[in-house]
């Protein structure tokens, strides 16, 4: 195992360049991701409550979060910016909700996250993992509509991705007062 090389110098120096350059390559810090978290969600279901709370809690804790309604201006190209944000994020959090599968954008983002081998943390917001595994009609109906418009090949990829992510350890969040 390699050992760190240390450089003598003033105890209160604010310039770390001498120390950084004296470290062996495996100890040099890599540049931080532009975003630590990428949020993937269906806005109609979650935007004004759960996502806002989650976003502001992380932002308040100093976590750099990409949320498309915060980061992309009206009229700005979406697709390239979303793909870039996914690539440069450390963690992707997918919030699966009742209407998640009705969004082509949500499904595209999720498939792209899987293609990038991103660390995906699923949150099942008022749905069960079994819904995302396509063991109920909830997501199956939405995917059937996509299949009619876009074809089997694209939708089959989304189905496979949903099933894979639904098998990951995640969190189940129920809306209070609902059984």
Biotite code that builds the C-alpha atoms (Angstrom):
import biotite.structure as struc

atoms = struc.array([
    struc.Atom([0.000, 0.000, 0.000], chain_id="A", res_id=1, res_name="UNK", atom_name="CA", element="C"),
    struc.Atom([1.351, 3.416, -0.941], chain_id="A", res_id=2, res_name="UNK", atom_name="CA", element="C"),
    struc.Atom([2.054, 5.938, 1.763], chain_id="A", res_id=3, res_name="UNK", atom_name="CA", element="C"),
    struc.Atom([1.280, 9.631, 1.682], chain_id="A", res_id=4, res_name="UNK", atom_name="CA", element="C"),
    struc.Atom([4.147, 12.049, 1.286], chain_id="A", res_id=5, res_name="UNK", atom_name="CA", element="C"),
    struc.Atom([4.006, 14.992, 3.656], chain_id="A", res_id=6, res_name="UNK", atom_name="CA", element="C"),
    struc.Atom([5.422, 18.452, 3.124], chain_id="A", res_id=7, res_name="UNK", atom_name="CA", element="C"),
    struc.Atom([6.593, 20.651, 5.967], chain_id="A", res_id=8, res_name="UNK", atom_name="CA", element="C"),
    struc.Atom([5.154, 24.120, 5.896], chain_id="A", res_id=9, res_name="UNK", atom_name="CA", element="C"),
    struc.Atom([3.298, 26.751, 7.869], chain_id="A", res_id=10, res_name="UNK", atom_name="CA", element="C"),
    struc.Atom([0.514, 25.289, 9.981], chain_id="A", res_id=11, res_name="UNK", atom_name="CA", element="C"),
    struc.Atom([-2.075, 27.858, 8.855], chain_id="A", res_id=12, res_name="UNK", atom_name="CA", element="C"),
    struc.Atom([-1.291, 27.973, 5.137], chain_id="A", res_id=13, res_name="UNK", atom_name="CA", element="C"),
    struc.Atom([-4.364, 28.495, 2.961], chain_id="A", res_id=14, res_name="UNK", atom_name="CA", element="C"),
    struc.Atom([-2.603, 27.405, -0.227], chain_id="A", res_id=15, res_name="UNK", atom_name="CA", element="C"),
    struc.Atom([-2.849, 23.637, -0.577], chain_id="A", res_id=16, res_name="UNK", atom_name="CA", element="C"),
    struc.Atom([-1.063, 23.444, -3.925], chain_id="A", res_id=17, res_name="UNK", atom_name="CA", element="C"),
    struc.Atom([2.226, 22.288, -2.350], chain_id="A", res_id=18, res_name="UNK", atom_name="CA", element="C"),
    struc.Atom([0.482, 19.568, -0.373], chain_id="A", res_id=19, res_name="UNK", atom_name="CA", element="C"),
    struc.Atom([-1.693, 18.527, -3.352], chain_id="A", res_id=20, res_name="UNK", atom_name="CA", element="C"),
    struc.Atom([1.324, 18.259, -5.655], chain_id="A", res_id=21, res_name="UNK", atom_name="CA", element="C"),
    struc.Atom([3.221, 16.186, -3.096], chain_id="A", res_id=22, res_name="UNK", atom_name="CA", element="C"),
    struc.Atom([0.548, 13.532, -2.855], chain_id="A", res_id=23, res_name="UNK", atom_name="CA", element="C"),
    struc.Atom([0.841, 10.410, -4.905], chain_id="A", res_id=24, res_name="UNK", atom_name="CA", element="C"),
    struc.Atom([-1.780, 10.244, -7.681], chain_id="A", res_id=25, res_name="UNK", atom_name="CA", element="C"),
    struc.Atom([-4.175, 7.886, -5.899], chain_id="A", res_id=26, res_name="UNK", atom_name="CA", element="C"),
    struc.Atom([-4.506, 10.343, -3.013], chain_id="A", res_id=27, res_name="UNK", atom_name="CA", element="C"),
    struc.Atom([-5.260, 13.432, -5.090], chain_id="A", res_id=28, res_name="UNK", atom_name="CA", element="C"),
    struc.Atom([-8.846, 14.480, -4.746], chain_id="A", res_id=29, res_name="UNK", atom_name="CA", element="C"),
    struc.Atom([-10.969, 14.157, -7.840], chain_id="A", res_id=30, res_name="UNK", atom_name="CA", element="C"),
    struc.Atom([-12.979, 17.165, -8.929], chain_id="A", res_id=31, res_name="UNK", atom_name="CA", element="C"),
    struc.Atom([-16.360, 17.253, -7.222], chain_id="A", res_id=32, res_name="UNK", atom_name="CA", element="C"),
    struc.Atom([-19.435, 16.511, -9.257], chain_id="A", res_id=33, res_name="UNK", atom_name="CA", element="C"),
    struc.Atom([-21.311, 19.610, -10.342], chain_id="A", res_id=34, res_name="UNK", atom_name="CA", element="C"),
    struc.Atom([-24.421, 18.075, -8.797], chain_id="A", res_id=35, res_name="UNK", atom_name="CA", element="C"),
    struc.Atom([-24.433, 15.613, -5.960], chain_id="A", res_id=36, res_name="UNK", atom_name="CA", element="C"),
    struc.Atom([-28.067, 14.604, -6.558], chain_id="A", res_id=37, res_name="UNK", atom_name="CA", element="C"),
    struc.Atom([-30.245, 14.440, -9.660], chain_id="A", res_id=38, res_name="UNK", atom_name="CA", element="C"),
    struc.Atom([-33.986, 14.306, -8.918], chain_id="A", res_id=39, res_name="UNK", atom_name="CA", element="C"),
    struc.Atom([-36.139, 12.264, -11.315], chain_id="A", res_id=40, res_name="UNK", atom_name="CA", element="C"),
    struc.Atom([-39.868, 12.741, -10.664], chain_id="A", res_id=41, res_name="UNK", atom_name="CA", element="C"),
    struc.Atom([-43.307, 13.400, -12.161], chain_id="A", res_id=42, res_name="UNK", atom_name="CA", element="C"),
    struc.Atom([-44.056, 16.996, -11.256], chain_id="A", res_id=43, res_name="UNK", atom_name="CA", element="C"),
    struc.Atom([-47.832, 16.743, -11.379], chain_id="A", res_id=44, res_name="UNK", atom_name="CA", element="C"),
    struc.Atom([-47.825, 14.189, -8.556], chain_id="A", res_id=45, res_name="UNK", atom_name="CA", element="C"),
    struc.Atom([-45.086, 15.433, -6.290], chain_id="A", res_id=46, res_name="UNK", atom_name="CA", element="C"),
    struc.Atom([-43.813, 18.892, -7.213], chain_id="A", res_id=47, res_name="UNK", atom_name="CA", element="C"),
    struc.Atom([-45.597, 21.116, -4.742], chain_id="A", res_id=48, res_name="UNK", atom_name="CA", element="C"),
    struc.Atom([-45.156, 18.933, -1.696], chain_id="A", res_id=49, res_name="UNK", atom_name="CA", element="C"),
    struc.Atom([-42.731, 16.062, -1.403], chain_id="A", res_id=50, res_name="UNK", atom_name="CA", element="C"),
    struc.Atom([-40.199, 17.228, -4.004], chain_id="A", res_id=51, res_name="UNK", atom_name="CA", element="C"),
    struc.Atom([-40.158, 20.773, -2.636], chain_id="A", res_id=52, res_name="UNK", atom_name="CA", element="C"),
    struc.Atom([-39.495, 19.503, 0.902], chain_id="A", res_id=53, res_name="UNK", atom_name="CA", element="C"),
    struc.Atom([-36.830, 17.057, -0.275], chain_id="A", res_id=54, res_name="UNK", atom_name="CA", element="C"),
    struc.Atom([-35.144, 19.625, -2.516], chain_id="A", res_id=55, res_name="UNK", atom_name="CA", element="C"),
    struc.Atom([-35.082, 22.393, 0.102], chain_id="A", res_id=56, res_name="UNK", atom_name="CA", element="C"),
    struc.Atom([-33.868, 20.036, 2.843], chain_id="A", res_id=57, res_name="UNK", atom_name="CA", element="C"),
    struc.Atom([-30.954, 18.864, 0.697], chain_id="A", res_id=58, res_name="UNK", atom_name="CA", element="C"),
    struc.Atom([-30.203, 22.366, -0.597], chain_id="A", res_id=59, res_name="UNK", atom_name="CA", element="C"),
    struc.Atom([-30.292, 23.717, 2.968], chain_id="A", res_id=60, res_name="UNK", atom_name="CA", element="C"),
    struc.Atom([-27.805, 21.025, 3.991], chain_id="A", res_id=61, res_name="UNK", atom_name="CA", element="C"),
    struc.Atom([-25.418, 22.213, 1.291], chain_id="A", res_id=62, res_name="UNK", atom_name="CA", element="C"),
    struc.Atom([-26.120, 19.392, -1.162], chain_id="A", res_id=63, res_name="UNK", atom_name="CA", element="C"),
    struc.Atom([-26.040, 20.480, -4.804], chain_id="A", res_id=64, res_name="UNK", atom_name="CA", element="C"),
    struc.Atom([-29.281, 19.203, -6.348], chain_id="A", res_id=65, res_name="UNK", atom_name="CA", element="C"),
    struc.Atom([-30.423, 19.199, -9.967], chain_id="A", res_id=66, res_name="UNK", atom_name="CA", element="C"),
    struc.Atom([-34.164, 19.622, -10.294], chain_id="A", res_id=67, res_name="UNK", atom_name="CA", element="C"),
    struc.Atom([-35.232, 20.390, -13.849], chain_id="A", res_id=68, res_name="UNK", atom_name="CA", element="C"),
    struc.Atom([-37.806, 23.028, -12.940], chain_id="A", res_id=69, res_name="UNK", atom_name="CA", element="C"),
    struc.Atom([-35.073, 24.875, -11.006], chain_id="A", res_id=70, res_name="UNK", atom_name="CA", element="C"),
    struc.Atom([-32.197, 24.390, -13.442], chain_id="A", res_id=71, res_name="UNK", atom_name="CA", element="C"),
    struc.Atom([-33.784, 24.640, -16.912], chain_id="A", res_id=72, res_name="UNK", atom_name="CA", element="C"),
    struc.Atom([-35.319, 27.914, -18.051], chain_id="A", res_id=73, res_name="UNK", atom_name="CA", element="C"),
    struc.Atom([-38.495, 28.120, -20.143], chain_id="A", res_id=74, res_name="UNK", atom_name="CA", element="C"),
    struc.Atom([-37.625, 27.745, -23.826], chain_id="A", res_id=75, res_name="UNK", atom_name="CA", element="C"),
    struc.Atom([-34.246, 26.135, -23.123], chain_id="A", res_id=76, res_name="UNK", atom_name="CA", element="C"),
    struc.Atom([-33.321, 22.793, -24.751], chain_id="A", res_id=77, res_name="UNK", atom_name="CA", element="C"),
    struc.Atom([-34.125, 20.054, -22.262], chain_id="A", res_id=78, res_name="UNK", atom_name="CA", element="C"),
    struc.Atom([-32.746, 16.748, -23.493], chain_id="A", res_id=79, res_name="UNK", atom_name="CA", element="C"),
    struc.Atom([-29.006, 17.509, -23.660], chain_id="A", res_id=80, res_name="UNK", atom_name="CA", element="C"),
    struc.Atom([-29.037, 19.389, -20.369], chain_id="A", res_id=81, res_name="UNK", atom_name="CA", element="C"),
    struc.Atom([-30.818, 16.534, -18.566], chain_id="A", res_id=82, res_name="UNK", atom_name="CA", element="C"),
    struc.Atom([-28.402, 13.932, -19.913], chain_id="A", res_id=83, res_name="UNK", atom_name="CA", element="C"),
    struc.Atom([-25.427, 16.048, -18.888], chain_id="A", res_id=84, res_name="UNK", atom_name="CA", element="C"),
    struc.Atom([-26.885, 16.595, -15.407], chain_id="A", res_id=85, res_name="UNK", atom_name="CA", element="C"),
    struc.Atom([-27.387, 12.845, -14.977], chain_id="A", res_id=86, res_name="UNK", atom_name="CA", element="C"),
    struc.Atom([-23.808, 12.118, -16.079], chain_id="A", res_id=87, res_name="UNK", atom_name="CA", element="C"),
    struc.Atom([-22.260, 14.640, -13.700], chain_id="A", res_id=88, res_name="UNK", atom_name="CA", element="C"),
    struc.Atom([-24.412, 13.793, -10.662], chain_id="A", res_id=89, res_name="UNK", atom_name="CA", element="C"),
    struc.Atom([-23.107, 11.521, -7.951], chain_id="A", res_id=90, res_name="UNK", atom_name="CA", element="C"),
    struc.Atom([-26.519, 10.045, -7.040], chain_id="A", res_id=91, res_name="UNK", atom_name="CA", element="C"),
    struc.Atom([-29.848, 9.898, -8.852], chain_id="A", res_id=92, res_name="UNK", atom_name="CA", element="C"),
    struc.Atom([-33.025, 9.771, -6.795], chain_id="A", res_id=93, res_name="UNK", atom_name="CA", element="C"),
    struc.Atom([-36.087, 8.504, -8.652], chain_id="A", res_id=94, res_name="UNK", atom_name="CA", element="C"),
    struc.Atom([-39.404, 9.297, -7.014], chain_id="A", res_id=95, res_name="UNK", atom_name="CA", element="C"),
    struc.Atom([-41.976, 6.840, -8.331], chain_id="A", res_id=96, res_name="UNK", atom_name="CA", element="C"),
    struc.Atom([-45.523, 8.171, -8.009], chain_id="A", res_id=97, res_name="UNK", atom_name="CA", element="C"),
    struc.Atom([-48.938, 7.246, -9.382], chain_id="A", res_id=98, res_name="UNK", atom_name="CA", element="C"),
    struc.Atom([-48.472, 9.077, -12.710], chain_id="A", res_id=99, res_name="UNK", atom_name="CA", element="C"),
    struc.Atom([-44.705, 8.596, -13.082], chain_id="A", res_id=100, res_name="UNK", atom_name="CA", element="C"),
    struc.Atom([-45.052, 6.040, -15.897], chain_id="A", res_id=101, res_name="UNK", atom_name="CA", element="C"),
    struc.Atom([-47.278, 8.391, -17.890], chain_id="A", res_id=102, res_name="UNK", atom_name="CA", element="C"),
    struc.Atom([-44.275, 10.703, -18.407], chain_id="A", res_id=103, res_name="UNK", atom_name="CA", element="C"),
    struc.Atom([-42.067, 9.861, -21.363], chain_id="A", res_id=104, res_name="UNK", atom_name="CA", element="C"),
    struc.Atom([-39.434, 12.212, -19.915], chain_id="A", res_id=105, res_name="UNK", atom_name="CA", element="C"),
    struc.Atom([-39.334, 10.394, -16.566], chain_id="A", res_id=106, res_name="UNK", atom_name="CA", element="C"),
    struc.Atom([-38.943, 7.043, -18.307], chain_id="A", res_id=107, res_name="UNK", atom_name="CA", element="C"),
    struc.Atom([-36.244, 8.360, -20.663], chain_id="A", res_id=108, res_name="UNK", atom_name="CA", element="C"),
    struc.Atom([-34.305, 9.838, -17.752], chain_id="A", res_id=109, res_name="UNK", atom_name="CA", element="C"),
    struc.Atom([-34.549, 6.593, -15.786], chain_id="A", res_id=110, res_name="UNK", atom_name="CA", element="C"),
    struc.Atom([-33.331, 4.507, -18.727], chain_id="A", res_id=111, res_name="UNK", atom_name="CA", element="C"),
    struc.Atom([-30.462, 6.934, -19.272], chain_id="A", res_id=112, res_name="UNK", atom_name="CA", element="C"),
    struc.Atom([-29.512, 6.702, -15.582], chain_id="A", res_id=113, res_name="UNK", atom_name="CA", element="C"),
    struc.Atom([-29.361, 2.932, -15.937], chain_id="A", res_id=114, res_name="UNK", atom_name="CA", element="C"),
    struc.Atom([-27.263, 3.251, -19.129], chain_id="A", res_id=115, res_name="UNK", atom_name="CA", element="C"),
    struc.Atom([-24.827, 5.523, -17.256], chain_id="A", res_id=116, res_name="UNK", atom_name="CA", element="C"),
    struc.Atom([-24.573, 3.002, -14.419], chain_id="A", res_id=117, res_name="UNK", atom_name="CA", element="C"),
    struc.Atom([-25.671, 5.738, -12.054], chain_id="A", res_id=118, res_name="UNK", atom_name="CA", element="C"),
    struc.Atom([-26.273, 5.103, -8.376], chain_id="A", res_id=119, res_name="UNK", atom_name="CA", element="C"),
    struc.Atom([-30.062, 5.155, -8.259], chain_id="A", res_id=120, res_name="UNK", atom_name="CA", element="C"),
    struc.Atom([-31.955, 5.498, -5.001], chain_id="A", res_id=121, res_name="UNK", atom_name="CA", element="C"),
    struc.Atom([-35.668, 4.771, -5.483], chain_id="A", res_id=122, res_name="UNK", atom_name="CA", element="C"),
    struc.Atom([-38.439, 6.354, -3.448], chain_id="A", res_id=123, res_name="UNK", atom_name="CA", element="C"),
    struc.Atom([-41.891, 4.831, -3.836], chain_id="A", res_id=124, res_name="UNK", atom_name="CA", element="C"),
    struc.Atom([-44.182, 7.807, -3.208], chain_id="A", res_id=125, res_name="UNK", atom_name="CA", element="C"),
    struc.Atom([-47.712, 6.581, -2.576], chain_id="A", res_id=126, res_name="UNK", atom_name="CA", element="C"),
    struc.Atom([-47.047, 3.522, -4.749], chain_id="A", res_id=127, res_name="UNK", atom_name="CA", element="C"),
    struc.Atom([-45.690, 0.083, -3.956], chain_id="A", res_id=128, res_name="UNK", atom_name="CA", element="C"),
    struc.Atom([-42.570, -1.476, -5.466], chain_id="A", res_id=129, res_name="UNK", atom_name="CA", element="C"),
    struc.Atom([-44.929, -4.076, -6.989], chain_id="A", res_id=130, res_name="UNK", atom_name="CA", element="C"),
    struc.Atom([-46.534, -1.282, -9.050], chain_id="A", res_id=131, res_name="UNK", atom_name="CA", element="C"),
    struc.Atom([-43.130, -0.319, -10.466], chain_id="A", res_id=132, res_name="UNK", atom_name="CA", element="C"),
    struc.Atom([-42.320, -4.007, -11.055], chain_id="A", res_id=133, res_name="UNK", atom_name="CA", element="C"),
    struc.Atom([-45.418, -3.969, -13.323], chain_id="A", res_id=134, res_name="UNK", atom_name="CA", element="C"),
    struc.Atom([-47.334, -6.411, -11.133], chain_id="A", res_id=135, res_name="UNK", atom_name="CA", element="C"),
    struc.Atom([-50.381, -4.139, -11.035], chain_id="A", res_id=136, res_name="UNK", atom_name="CA", element="C"),
    struc.Atom([-52.300, -2.185, -13.643], chain_id="A", res_id=137, res_name="UNK", atom_name="CA", element="C"),
    struc.Atom([-51.053, 1.211, -12.424], chain_id="A", res_id=138, res_name="UNK", atom_name="CA", element="C"),
    struc.Atom([-47.922, 1.428, -14.591], chain_id="A", res_id=139, res_name="UNK", atom_name="CA", element="C"),
    struc.Atom([-49.004, -1.200, -17.122], chain_id="A", res_id=140, res_name="UNK", atom_name="CA", element="C"),
    struc.Atom([-51.813, 1.016, -18.446], chain_id="A", res_id=141, res_name="UNK", atom_name="CA", element="C"),
    struc.Atom([-49.507, 4.001, -18.980], chain_id="A", res_id=142, res_name="UNK", atom_name="CA", element="C"),
    struc.Atom([-46.883, 1.857, -20.686], chain_id="A", res_id=143, res_name="UNK", atom_name="CA", element="C"),
    struc.Atom([-49.517, 0.348, -22.984], chain_id="A", res_id=144, res_name="UNK", atom_name="CA", element="C"),
    struc.Atom([-50.418, 3.862, -24.174], chain_id="A", res_id=145, res_name="UNK", atom_name="CA", element="C"),
    struc.Atom([-46.742, 4.641, -24.831], chain_id="A", res_id=146, res_name="UNK", atom_name="CA", element="C"),
    struc.Atom([-46.390, 1.385, -26.748], chain_id="A", res_id=147, res_name="UNK", atom_name="CA", element="C"),
    struc.Atom([-49.228, 2.359, -29.081], chain_id="A", res_id=148, res_name="UNK", atom_name="CA", element="C"),
    struc.Atom([-47.463, 5.655, -29.895], chain_id="A", res_id=149, res_name="UNK", atom_name="CA", element="C"),
    struc.Atom([-43.786, 4.742, -29.745], chain_id="A", res_id=150, res_name="UNK", atom_name="CA", element="C"),
    struc.Atom([-43.564, 1.021, -30.438], chain_id="A", res_id=151, res_name="UNK", atom_name="CA", element="C"),
    struc.Atom([-42.641, -2.071, -28.491], chain_id="A", res_id=152, res_name="UNK", atom_name="CA", element="C"),
    struc.Atom([-38.847, -1.784, -28.534], chain_id="A", res_id=153, res_name="UNK", atom_name="CA", element="C"),
    struc.Atom([-38.611, 1.558, -26.707], chain_id="A", res_id=154, res_name="UNK", atom_name="CA", element="C"),
    struc.Atom([-41.288, 0.660, -24.181], chain_id="A", res_id=155, res_name="UNK", atom_name="CA", element="C"),
    struc.Atom([-39.789, -2.768, -23.511], chain_id="A", res_id=156, res_name="UNK", atom_name="CA", element="C"),
    struc.Atom([-36.541, -1.044, -22.540], chain_id="A", res_id=157, res_name="UNK", atom_name="CA", element="C"),
    struc.Atom([-38.481, 1.155, -20.089], chain_id="A", res_id=158, res_name="UNK", atom_name="CA", element="C"),
    struc.Atom([-40.288, -1.880, -18.655], chain_id="A", res_id=159, res_name="UNK", atom_name="CA", element="C"),
    struc.Atom([-36.985, -3.667, -18.090], chain_id="A", res_id=160, res_name="UNK", atom_name="CA", element="C"),
    struc.Atom([-35.498, -0.569, -16.451], chain_id="A", res_id=161, res_name="UNK", atom_name="CA", element="C"),
    struc.Atom([-38.517, -0.102, -14.164], chain_id="A", res_id=162, res_name="UNK", atom_name="CA", element="C"),
    struc.Atom([-38.314, -3.721, -13.032], chain_id="A", res_id=163, res_name="UNK", atom_name="CA", element="C"),
    struc.Atom([-34.579, -3.455, -12.349], chain_id="A", res_id=164, res_name="UNK", atom_name="CA", element="C"),
    struc.Atom([-34.907, -0.278, -10.291], chain_id="A", res_id=165, res_name="UNK", atom_name="CA", element="C"),
    struc.Atom([-37.947, -1.615, -8.411], chain_id="A", res_id=166, res_name="UNK", atom_name="CA", element="C"),
    struc.Atom([-35.786, -4.459, -7.140], chain_id="A", res_id=167, res_name="UNK", atom_name="CA", element="C"),
    struc.Atom([-33.310, -2.012, -5.605], chain_id="A", res_id=168, res_name="UNK", atom_name="CA", element="C"),
    struc.Atom([-33.499, -1.189, -1.929], chain_id="A", res_id=169, res_name="UNK", atom_name="CA", element="C"),
    struc.Atom([-35.421, 2.030, -1.541], chain_id="A", res_id=170, res_name="UNK", atom_name="CA", element="C"),
    struc.Atom([-37.895, 3.897, 0.605], chain_id="A", res_id=171, res_name="UNK", atom_name="CA", element="C"),
    struc.Atom([-41.659, 3.639, 0.663], chain_id="A", res_id=172, res_name="UNK", atom_name="CA", element="C"),
    struc.Atom([-43.423, 6.887, 1.464], chain_id="A", res_id=173, res_name="UNK", atom_name="CA", element="C"),
    struc.Atom([-47.150, 6.831, 2.118], chain_id="A", res_id=174, res_name="UNK", atom_name="CA", element="C"),
    struc.Atom([-49.357, 9.883, 2.138], chain_id="A", res_id=175, res_name="UNK", atom_name="CA", element="C"),
    struc.Atom([-50.681, 10.322, 5.706], chain_id="A", res_id=176, res_name="UNK", atom_name="CA", element="C"),
    struc.Atom([-54.329, 9.345, 6.109], chain_id="A", res_id=177, res_name="UNK", atom_name="CA", element="C"),
    struc.Atom([-54.264, 6.862, 3.197], chain_id="A", res_id=178, res_name="UNK", atom_name="CA", element="C"),
    struc.Atom([-54.289, 3.136, 3.746], chain_id="A", res_id=179, res_name="UNK", atom_name="CA", element="C"),
])
